[in-house]
Amino acid sequence: MKIVVAPDSFKGAISAREVCTSVKTGVHHVFPKAEVIEIPLADGGEGTMENLVYSSGGSFIDFEVKGPIGKPVLATIGLLGDQETAVIEMAQASGLTLLSKEDRNPLLTTSYGTGELIKHALDRNYRKFIIGLGGSATNDGGTGLLKALGVRFYSNDGYELADGGAALINLAFIDDSALDPRIRESSFLIASDVTNPLCGPNGASIIFGPQKGATARDVIKLDQALFHYSKIVQKQKHMDLCKIVGGGAAGGIGAALAAFFQTTIRSGIEVVMGAIQFEEKIKGANLIITGEGNLDSQTLSGKVITGVSKIAKKQHIPVIALCGSFLLDKYEINELGISSAFSIVPGPCSLETAIINSSKWTIERTELIMRLLKDVKLN
């Protein structure tokens, strides 16, 4: 029997790798000789780099770079097993979790450190990039990232703009003549499920600004600054950043990468599955066990379980999902394309209890499922 274990993390409880280990243990309690293939997944957010590196047999390398408020931070680049692709998560160098609540201020925070990570990978002769945009602390339209790679942003009086989103209201001219020439030799695949535009009611500032520390007044100021920035880019590069689907991702980095780099934006789970050749790895499997923390309406819109079920369906492989919270009805389960789903939680309990017991309960629920499959002779 060949069983593929391909979950997302149960956020706040256990990582995708820990889910894999627990499911594998449960499987082997019933089928000791079963071949269990562990493929931890992510949808472009937290854990994407780690899981891609693990699943491809790659490695990690650390660098000290400029953090979102200018202080040095230690950030990691993932190097895939193909020896060609570097994976960079924006959260590593420019992430919200790097700041205390008191330090969160998208008027001033910068994406410069993320640009430094790209430069470090270029220095090591990497020319293929996967960029994860989740968890950013910035709203600077990607200008910090671009500065780190040689682009300069000037005001009317000829001074270079300060870091942060607020300064963009004074932008008069962009000089990209010194953009690192290796960028033009490189390709960038953006892993993001954010479809928000750069500006407007559904734009980067209004939708995501508050969680990054912006007040109601700040949000208006930031949206106006990004709109002004888009007009300067349109004037110089003849590209309307406000019309780019997903341009508002990570405080506008989606738009910046589309304007200055050779960029493709795809859903996070599609990027991850393509990078690790998921379709090839599941060939010949009798069953796939996937999962995530909450099985709800968001699961239906491009999350890990949706991606797994779509590919499994092509090969007629049944899929079972494990989760903490199970909020879908039978019609939504059918829409999801999986055979069935089970909560690992055995009964009413506190969140703290559920987190502490997540691994143990995953083993136990998997073992119960395997006993049922053994009775119906899935081998």
URNOR-V458909 format. One record per pair of residues at least 12 apart in sequence whose C-alpha atoms are under 10 Angstrom apart, sorted by the first residue. I is the first residue (numbers start at 1). J is the second residue. Records with the same first field share a line. If there is no record, write none. Layout:
BEGIN
I=J / J
END
This chain:
BEGIN
1=31 / 33 / 34 / 35 / 36 / 284 / 285 / 286 / 287 / 378 / 379
2=33 / 34 / 35 / 36 / 37 / 282 / 283 / 284 / 285 / 286 / 287 / 288 / 379
3=24 / 27 / 34 / 35 / 36 / 37 / 38 / 282 / 284 / 285 / 286 / 287 / 288 / 289 / 317
4=20 / 23 / 24 / 35 / 36 / 37 / 38 / 39 / 281 / 282 / 283 / 284 / 285 / 286 / 287 / 288 / 289 / 290 / 319
5=17 / 19 / 20 / 21 / 22 / 23 / 24 / 36 / 37 / 38 / 39 / 40 / 41 / 282 / 287 / 288 / 289 / 290 / 291 / 319 / 320 / 321
6=19 / 20 / 23 / 37 / 38 / 39 / 40 / 41 / 42 / 278 / 282 / 288 / 289 / 290 / 291 / 292 / 304 / 305 / 308 / 319 / 321
7=19 / 20 / 23 / 38 / 39 / 40 / 41 / 42 / 288 / 289 / 290 / 291 / 292 / 293 / 304 / 305 / 308 / 321 / 322 / 323
8=20 / 39 / 40 / 41 / 42 / 43 / 46 / 47 / 48 / 51 / 269 / 290 / 291 / 292 / 293 / 303 / 304 / 305 / 323
9=40 / 41 / 42 / 43 / 46 / 47 / 290 / 291 / 292 / 293 / 304 / 323
10=291 / 292 / 293 / 294 / 322 / 323 / 324 / 325 / 355 / 358
11=46 / 47 / 292 / 293 / 294 / 324 / 355
12=293 / 351 / 355
13=293 / 324 / 351 / 352 / 354 / 355 / 356 / 357 / 358 / 359
14=292 / 293 / 355 / 356 / 357 / 358 / 359
15=40 / 41 / 42 / 46 / 47 / 51 / 292 / 359
16=38 / 39 / 40 / 41 / 42 / 47 / 48 / 50 / 51 / 290 / 291 / 292
17=38 / 39 / 40 / 41 / 47 / 50 / 51 / 54 / 55
18=40 / 358 / 359 / 362
19=38 / 40 / 290 / 291 / 292 / 322 / 358 / 359 / 362 / 363
20=36 / 37 / 38 / 39 / 40 / 41 / 289 / 290 / 291 / 359 / 362 / 363
21=36 / 38 / 40 / 359 / 362 / 363
22=358 / 359 / 360 / 361 / 362 / 363 / 364 / 365 / 366
23=36 / 38 / 289 / 290 / 322 / 359 / 360 / 361 / 362 / 363 / 364 / 365 / 366 / 367
24=36 / 37 / 38 / 289 / 362 / 363 / 366 / 367
25=360 / 362 / 363 / 364 / 366 / 367
26=360 / 361 / 362 / 363 / 364 / 365 / 366 / 367 / 368 / 369 / 370 / 371
27=363 / 364 / 365 / 366 / 367 / 368 / 369 / 370 / 371
28=363 / 366 / 367 / 370
29=363 / 364 / 366 / 367 / 368 / 370 / 371
30=366 / 367 / 368 / 369 / 370 / 371 / 372 / 373 / 374
31=367 / 370 / 371 / 374 / 379
34=379
35=285
36=285 / 287 / 288
37=281 / 282 / 285 / 288
38=54 / 55 / 281 / 289
39=51 / 52 / 54 / 55 / 56 / 273 / 276 / 278 / 281 / 282 / 290
40=52 / 54 / 55 / 290
41=54 / 55 / 269 / 272 / 273 / 276 / 278 / 290 / 291 / 292 / 304 / 305 / 308
42=268 / 269 / 270 / 271 / 272 / 273 / 292 / 303 / 304 / 305
43=132 / 134 / 191 / 192 / 193 / 267 / 268 / 269 / 270 / 271 / 272 / 273 / 302 / 303 / 304 / 305 / 307
44=89 / 130 / 131 / 132 / 133 / 134 / 190 / 191 / 192 / 193 / 266 / 267 / 268 / 269 / 270 / 271 / 272 / 303 / 304
45=89 / 90 / 91 / 132 / 133 / 134 / 135 / 191 / 192 / 193 / 268 / 269
46=89 / 90 / 91 / 92 / 132 / 133 / 134 / 135
47=89 / 132
48=78 / 87 / 88 / 89 / 130 / 131 / 132 / 134 / 191 / 268 / 269 / 271 / 272
49=76 / 77 / 78 / 79 / 80 / 86 / 87 / 88 / 89 / 92 / 130 / 131 / 132 / 272
50=76 / 77 / 78 / 79 / 80 / 87 / 89
51=78 / 272 / 276
52=78 / 79 / 80 / 81 / 87 / 271 / 272 / 273 / 275 / 276
53=77 / 78 / 79 / 80 / 81 / 86 / 87 / 275 / 276
54=78 / 79 / 80 / 81 / 276
55=80 / 81 / 272 / 273 / 275 / 276 / 277 / 278
56=79 / 80 / 81 / 82 / 275 / 276 / 277
57=79 / 80 / 81 / 82 / 83 / 276
58=78 / 79 / 80 / 81 / 82 / 83 / 85 / 86
59=77 / 78 / 79 / 80 / 81 / 83 / 86
60=76 / 77 / 78 / 79 / 80 / 86 / 87
61=75 / 76 / 77 / 78 / 79 / 120 / 121
62=74 / 75 / 76 / 77 / 78 / 117 / 120
63=75 / 76 / 77 / 93 / 113 / 116 / 117 / 120
64=76 / 93 / 113 / 116 / 117
65=92 / 93 / 94 / 112 / 113 / 114 / 115 / 116 / 117 / 120
66=93 / 94 / 110 / 111 / 112 / 113 / 114 / 115 / 116 / 117 / 148
67=91 / 92 / 93 / 94 / 95 / 98 / 99 / 109 / 110 / 111 / 112 / 113 / 114 / 137
68=91 / 93 / 94 / 95 / 96 / 98 / 99 / 103 / 104 / 105 / 106 / 108 / 109 / 110 / 111 / 112 / 113 / 114 / 136 / 137 / 138 / 144 / 163 / 164
69=94 / 98 / 99 / 103 / 104 / 105 / 106 / 108 / 109 / 110 / 111 / 112 / 113 / 137 / 138 / 163 / 164
70=94 / 108 / 109 / 110 / 111 / 112 / 113 / 163
71=113
72=93 / 113
73=92 / 93 / 94 / 98 / 113
74=92 / 93 / 113
75=88 / 89 / 90 / 91 / 92 / 93 / 94 / 113 / 114 / 117
76=88 / 89 / 91 / 92 / 93 / 117
77=89 / 92 / 93 / 117 / 118 / 120 / 121
78=121 / 129 / 130
79=121 / 126 / 129
80=129 / 130 / 275 / 276
81=275 / 276
82=275 / 276
83=125 / 126 / 128
84=125 / 126 / 127 / 128 / 129
85=121 / 125 / 126 / 127 / 128 / 129 / 130 / 187 / 188 / 275
86=117 / 118 / 121 / 122 / 124 / 125 / 126 / 127 / 128 / 129 / 130 / 131 / 188
87=117 / 118 / 121 / 128 / 129 / 130 / 131 / 132 / 188 / 189
88=114 / 115 / 117 / 118 / 121 / 129 / 130 / 131 / 132 / 133 / 190
89=114 / 117 / 130 / 131 / 132 / 133 / 134 / 135 / 136 / 191
90=111 / 113 / 114 / 115 / 117 / 131 / 132 / 133 / 134 / 135 / 136 / 137 / 138 / 145 / 250 / 253
91=111 / 113 / 114 / 132 / 133 / 134 / 135 / 136 / 137 / 138 / 250
92=113 / 114 / 117 / 132 / 134 / 135 / 136
93=110 / 111 / 112 / 113 / 114 / 115 / 116 / 117 / 136 / 137
94=109 / 110 / 111 / 112 / 113 / 114 / 115 / 133 / 135 / 136 / 137 / 138 / 144 / 145 / 250
95=109 / 110 / 111 / 113 / 114 / 133 / 134 / 135 / 136 / 137 / 138 / 212 / 250
96=109 / 134 / 135 / 136 / 137 / 138 / 211 / 212 / 213
97=135 / 136 / 137
98=135 / 136 / 137
99=137 / 212
101=211 / 212 / 213
102=213
103=212 / 213
104=137 / 138 / 210 / 211 / 212 / 213 / 214
105=137 / 138 / 139 / 164 / 165 / 209 / 210 / 211 / 212 / 213 / 214 / 215 / 218
106=136 / 137 / 138 / 139 / 140 / 164 / 165 / 166 / 205 / 209 / 210 / 211 / 212 / 213 / 214 / 215 / 218 / 219 / 222 / 251
107=138 / 139 / 140 / 163 / 164 / 165 / 166 / 167 / 168 / 209 / 212 / 213 / 214 / 218 / 219 / 221 / 222 / 225
108=137 / 138 / 139 / 140 / 162 / 163 / 164 / 165 / 166 / 167
109=136 / 137 / 138 / 139 / 140 / 144 / 163 / 164 / 165 / 166 / 212
110=136 / 137 / 138 / 139 / 140 / 141 / 142 / 143 / 144 / 145 / 147 / 162 / 163 / 164 / 165 / 251
111=136 / 137 / 138 / 139 / 140 / 141 / 142 / 143 / 144 / 145 / 146 / 147 / 148 / 163 / 164 / 250 / 251 / 253
112=138 / 140 / 142 / 143 / 144 / 145 / 146 / 147 / 148 / 149 / 163 / 164
113=144 / 145 / 147 / 148
114=131 / 142 / 144 / 145 / 146 / 148 / 149
115=142 / 143 / 144 / 145 / 146 / 147 / 148 / 149 / 150
116=144 / 145 / 146 / 147 / 148 / 149
117=145 / 148 / 149
118=131 / 145 / 148 / 149 / 183
119=145 / 148 / 149 / 180 / 182 / 183
122=180 / 182 / 183 / 185 / 186
123=182
125=182
126=182 / 185 / 186 / 187
127=182 / 183 / 184 / 185 / 186 / 187 / 188
128=183 / 185 / 186 / 187 / 188 / 189
129=186 / 187 / 188 / 189 / 190 / 263
130=187 / 188 / 189 / 190 / 191 / 263 / 264 / 265 / 271 / 272 / 275
131=188 / 189 / 190 / 191 / 192 / 254 / 263 / 265 / 268 / 271
132=189 / 190 / 191 / 192 / 193 / 250 / 268 / 271
133=190 / 191 / 192 / 193 / 194 / 249 / 250 / 251 / 252 / 253 / 254 / 268
134=191 / 192 / 193 / 194 / 249 / 250 / 268
135=212 / 249 / 250 / 251
136=208 / 212 / 249 / 250 / 251 / 253
137=208 / 209 / 211 / 212 / 213 / 250 / 251
138=164 / 165 / 204 / 205 / 208 / 209 / 212 / 213 / 250 / 251 / 252 / 253
139=164 / 165 / 166 / 198 / 204 / 205 / 208 / 209 / 212 / 214 / 219 / 222 / 223 / 225 / 226 / 248 / 249 / 250 / 251 / 252 / 253
140=163 / 164 / 165 / 166 / 167 / 168 / 204 / 205 / 222 / 225 / 226 / 229 / 250 / 251 / 252 / 253 / 256
141=164 / 165 / 168 / 198 / 204 / 205 / 222 / 225 / 226 / 227 / 229 / 230 / 241 / 247 / 248 / 249 / 250 / 251 / 252 / 253 / 254 / 255 / 256 / 257
142=164 / 165 / 249 / 250 / 251 / 252 / 253 / 254 / 255 / 256 / 257
143=161 / 163 / 164 / 165 / 168 / 174 / 229 / 252 / 253 / 256 / 257
144=162 / 163 / 164 / 165 / 253
145=253 / 256 / 257
146=176 / 179 / 180 / 253 / 256 / 257 / 260 / 261
147=163 / 176 / 178 / 179
148=179 / 180
149=176 / 178 / 179 / 180 / 181 / 182 / 183
150=175 / 176 / 177 / 178 / 179 / 180 / 181
151=174 / 175 / 176 / 177 / 178 / 179 / 180 / 260
152=173 / 174 / 175 / 176 / 177 / 178 / 179
153=167 / 168 / 170 / 171 / 172 / 173 / 174 / 175 / 176
154=168 / 170 / 171 / 172 / 173 / 174 / 175
155=167 / 168 / 169 / 170 / 171 / 172 / 173 / 174
156=170 / 171 / 172 / 173
157=170 / 172
158=171 / 172 / 173
159=171 / 172
160=172 / 173 / 174
164=222
165=205 / 218 / 221 / 222 / 223 / 224 / 225 / 226 / 229 / 251 / 252
166=218 / 219 / 221 / 222 / 223 / 224 / 225 / 226
167=221 / 222 / 225 / 226 / 229
168=221 / 222 / 224 / 225 / 226 / 227 / 228 / 229 / 230 / 232
169=221 / 222 / 223 / 224 / 225 / 226 / 227 / 228 / 229
170=225 / 228 / 229
171=225 / 226 / 228 / 229 / 231 / 232
172=228 / 229 / 231 / 232 / 233
173=229 / 232 / 233 / 235 / 236
174=229 / 232 / 233 / 236 / 237
175=236
176=260
179=260
183=260 / 261 / 262
184=260 / 261 / 262
185=261 / 262
186=261 / 262 / 263
187=261 / 262 / 263 / 264
188=257 / 258 / 261 / 262 / 263 / 264 / 265
189=257 / 262 / 263 / 264 / 265 / 266 / 267 / 268 / 271
190=246 / 249 / 254 / 257 / 258 / 263 / 264 / 265 / 266 / 267 / 268 / 271
191=254 / 264 / 265 / 266 / 267 / 268 / 269 / 270 / 271 / 272
192=246 / 249 / 250 / 254 / 265 / 266 / 267 / 268 / 269 / 270 / 271
193=246 / 249 / 265 / 266 / 267 / 268 / 269 / 270 / 301 / 302 / 303
194=245 / 246 / 247 / 248 / 249 / 250 / 254 / 265 / 266 / 267 / 268
195=244 / 245 / 246 / 247 / 248 / 249 / 254 / 265 / 267
196=208 / 242 / 243 / 244 / 245 / 246 / 247 / 248 / 249 / 252 / 254
197=241 / 242 / 243 / 244 / 245 / 246 / 247 / 248 / 249 / 252 / 254 / 255
198=223 / 226 / 227 / 230 / 240 / 241 / 242 / 243 / 244 / 245 / 246 / 247 / 248 / 249 / 250 / 251 / 252 / 253 / 254 / 255 / 256
199=222 / 223 / 224 / 225 / 226 / 227 / 228 / 230 / 241 / 242 / 243 / 247 / 248 / 251 / 252
200=220 / 223 / 224 / 226 / 227 / 242 / 248
201=223
202=248
203=223 / 226 / 227 / 242 / 246 / 247 / 248 / 249 / 251 / 252
204=219 / 222 / 223 / 226 / 246 / 247 / 248 / 249 / 250 / 251 / 252 / 253
205=218 / 219 / 220 / 221 / 222 / 223 / 224 / 225 / 226 / 248 / 250 / 251 / 252
206=218 / 219 / 220 / 222 / 223
207=219 / 248 / 251
208=248 / 249 / 250 / 251
209=222 / 223 / 250 / 251
212=251
222=251
226=241 / 242 / 248 / 251 / 252
227=241 / 242
229=241 / 242
230=242 / 243 / 255 / 256
233=256 / 259 / 260
234=259
237=259 / 260
238=259
239=255 / 258 / 259
240=255 / 259
241=254 / 255 / 256 / 258 / 259
242=255
243=255
244=258 / 259
245=265
246=258 / 265 / 266
247=259 / 265
267=302 / 303 / 307
268=302 / 303 / 304 / 307
269=302 / 303 / 304 / 305 / 306 / 307 / 308
270=302 / 303 / 304 / 307 / 308
272=304 / 307
273=304 / 307 / 308 / 311
278=308 / 311 / 312
279=308 / 311 / 312 / 314 / 315
282=311 / 312 / 315 / 317
283=312 / 315 / 317
284=315 / 316 / 317
285=312 / 315 / 316 / 317 / 318
286=316 / 317 / 318 / 319 / 378 / 379
287=312 / 316 / 317 / 318 / 319 / 320 / 378
288=308 / 309 / 312 / 317 / 318 / 319 / 320 / 321 / 338
289=305 / 308 / 318 / 319 / 320 / 321 / 322 / 338 / 341 / 366
290=304 / 305 / 306 / 308 / 309 / 319 / 320 / 321 / 322 / 323 / 338 / 341
291=304 / 305 / 308 / 319 / 320 / 321 / 322 / 323 / 324 / 341 / 342 / 343
292=304 / 305 / 321 / 322 / 323 / 324 / 325 / 326 / 343
293=322 / 323 / 324 / 325 / 326 / 343 / 344 / 358
294=322 / 323 / 324 / 325 / 326 / 327 / 328 / 343
295=321 / 322 / 323 / 324 / 325 / 326 / 327 / 328 / 333 / 341 / 342 / 343
296=323 / 325 / 326 / 327 / 328 / 329 / 332 / 333
297=327 / 328 / 329 / 332
299=328 / 332 / 336
300=328 / 332 / 333 / 335 / 336 / 337
301=336
305=319 / 320 / 321 / 322 / 336 / 337 / 338
306=335 / 336 / 337 / 338
307=336 / 337
308=336 / 337 / 338
309=321 / 336 / 337 / 338 / 339
310=336 / 337 / 338
312=337 / 338
313=337 / 338
317=338 / 339
318=337 / 338 / 339 / 340
319=337 / 338 / 339 / 340 / 341
320=337 / 338 / 339 / 340 / 341 / 342 / 369
321=333 / 338 / 339 / 340 / 341 / 342 / 343
322=340 / 341 / 342 / 343 / 344 / 345 / 362 / 365 / 366
323=341 / 342 / 343 / 344 / 345 / 358 / 362
324=342 / 343 / 344 / 345 / 346 / 351 / 354 / 355 / 358 / 361 / 362
325=342 / 343 / 344 / 345
326=341 / 342 / 343 / 344 / 345
327=343
328=341
342=365 / 366 / 369
343=361 / 362 / 365
344=357 / 358 / 359 / 360 / 361 / 362 / 363 / 364 / 365 / 366
345=357 / 358 / 361 / 362 / 364 / 365
346=361 / 364 / 365
END
